[in-house]
Amino acid sequence: MGDKPVRDHEELDVTLTLVSPVGVVVDTGDAEGFIGLRKHPSWWDDTAPPEVGDRLHAVVLDDSRTPPRLSALKDDIEIARRIRTEGS
């Protein structure tokens, strides 16, 4: 069970490697991840659209998917921090 490169609720600094119409592929350092466009800040505010090479702080939402699903939204990061603090 210790072979997963990322874990749910883990925070990571990632680099965008591919931008598609539905989201972005990111390099986590150990593996690839996916951030759907609705989980990228540009969907919700005046943040610039995603571009290859961008660096983001993100959180793992679902480590069981291939590639794992992440979010770069502040609210999702805060929820993950609460979950980790509560030990859930």
Steps between C-alpha positions, in 0.01 A plus 500: 500500500796736538562514124272794410700808397231733643234472771156654541514843668876534439619844387748524214675758288442391140601610152255503208619278216194492273195724459184352346142627458390309813793552735872482548752223555756578768832357611498437876869414509428128541210451258241672286175645628195662345328826592160551337445855376235558767766422761738761353471856642456655153154343479381705799693827504734727305794259519673456164402191299724197553816471291763228471777572750275671756567402862205447732439395857240222493337234714422138416124441484496139380812284504311196368459647150756466223640758488413626850259795508621823658364846569675837510202672664563670833176359649598140414846553652344638818257206522791255465689679777198470728466130420868438574477699826192306612668170410222383271 
